[in-house]
């Protein structure tokens, strides 16, 4: 047998061997699958229904959990959802269209309608809208920014009774190791709490 004949023979032999291995592997997988679904000779109990199952009672909440829940319930009405849009000019018609740019969270600072958020939420935006906890949405005006601190201030003209300013605290006596909680409204559907 010459070199090319030997190469052809080895190549064919390798393909046949791979085919046999693959066939054995596939037939083993089929047999396993068949044994998994084959009916059993033993009588089996019917699957439990939600009505037939008893649920374990939830344990009492610890004092720490109760404090966290109270904190969330008191502060979350102050958290807002912010959506931003950019303006885009159609090259052919020269029409200006607003396109969604981004979203973020913020909070009500006072009952005059000032909203605090991150600068990166508004960066590059042509307009912003603020959705309050009661799901009402308000056009916002940009009051000021501090990009180096990633802060921005918006103002909305909502009635005072709709605004729930967040309670303010002092930061001068904070200590490393204290608990920190962040309440957000990332998707505008519900609020989240991160510790």
N, C-alpha and C positions, 0 to 999 in steps of 0.2 A: 504494500500500500504506500502511495507517495504521500508527501507532506499535506497537500490540499485534501486528499482523500481522508487522511487521518484526522484533520481538523474538522471536516464535515461529519465524520463518524462521531467524534467527541462532542461536537455541538449538538448533533441529533440525540445522542445518548443523554446529554445533560438535560435537554428539553423533555425527553420521555421521563427521566427521573423526576424532574420538577413537576411534571403532570401527575405522576403517581403520588407524590407527596401531597400535592394540592388536592387531589381526589380523596385521599385518605383523610386529610384534615377536614374537608367539606363534609364527607360522609359522617365523620365523628361528630361534627357540629350539628348535623341534621338528627343523628341518633340522640344526642343530648337534648336537643330541642323537643324531639318526640317524647322522650321520657319525662320531660318537664310538664307537658300538656296531656300526657296519657291519663285516663281516668283511673282512679284508685279503686280497689276492690272494697276498701273499708268505707263505712258510711261516715261522711263528714258532717260536722255541724254547720248549719247555715251561717253565713257571715253576719257578724253583729250589726245591727242597724243603730243609727244614732239614738233612737228611742229606747233600745234595749241596753245600751251602755250606761253605766253610771259614771259621772264625772267626779274626779277628785276635787274637793273644795279648795279654793284658792287660799293659801295661807294669808294671815293678817299682814298688812304692810308694816314694814319697819318705820321707825321714826325718821330716818334719813330719807326713805322713799316718800313719806308723807310731806316732808319739807320741800322736796324737789317738785312734787306734784303741785303744792300750793304756790311755789315760786312760778312754775309754768302757767298756772291758771291766772295768776295776778299780772304777769308780764306779757303774756302772749297777745292780749288785745292791742298792745302798743306796737306790735310787729307788723310791718307792711310788706307788700310785694311790689316790686318796681319792674316795669317793662320799658325798654328803650327802643327807639326806631332811628334809622338813618335815612337820609334823603338821597335818592338816586335819580339822575337825569337820564331820560331815554335819549340816546344819541341821534335817533332819527326824528322823533316827534318833538323833542325838547321838553316833554312833560316831566314834571317832578313827581316822583312817587315815594311814599314812605315804605320802607321795608323793615321787618323786625331785626333788631341788632342784638339784644341780649336781655337778661333778666337778673334780678338780685333781690336781696332783702334790705330792709332798713327799719327805722323805728321813729315813732312820733316823739318829737322833742318837747313841743309845747302846744298849748291850745290855740296858738296863732297859725298853726298849720306847717311849722317847720319840720322837715323830715331829714334825718341823718342817714347817710348811706356811705358806701365805699366809692372812692373816685373811679376805680376801675369799672364799676357798674355803669357809669355814665360816660366814660371816655369814648370819644368819637360819635356820641349820640347827637341827633338833631332835636329830639324831643323825648320826654319821659312821662310816664303815667304811673300813678300810685294807687294801688288797691288796698283799701283798709280791711280790717278784720271782719267788718260787716259785708264785705264783697262789693262795696261801692268803689268806683274808679274815678280818679280825678287827674286832670292835666296838671303837670308840675312845671314850675319855673325854677331855673337854676339860680341860686342865691350866691354861692361861692364854693370854691374848691381849695384843697390843700393836697396837691398830688404827692408831695414828699411824705405825707402822713396817711395817704390813701383815704382821705375823707372828702365828702361833698355834702352840701346842704341844698335841699330843695324846699319849695314852698307850694302848698296847695290851698285853694280857697274853699275848704270844707267847713260846714257849720261846726261850732265849738262842741256841740253835744255829740258829734261823730268822732271827735279826736280824743284818744286816750293817751296822754303823755306818759312816757315811761318814768317810773320813780327814779330819782337820781341818788347816787351814793358818792362817797368820797373815796379817792384812790390813794391818799397819802399813807394810810395805815395797812395797805394790803401786804400780805406776806407770801413768799414763795411756798408752795405746797397747799395753799387754800384751794377749795373747789371752785371751778370756773364752769359756767353754763352758757351756751350759745343757743339762742332761739332764732330760727330762721324760717323762711317761707320759700324754699327753693323752687317749687314748681307752681306756686299760686293755688294749689289745691288744698294743702293742709300744712300745718306747721310742724317743725321738728325741734327736738331738744338734744343737744350734744353736750356731754360732760367732758 
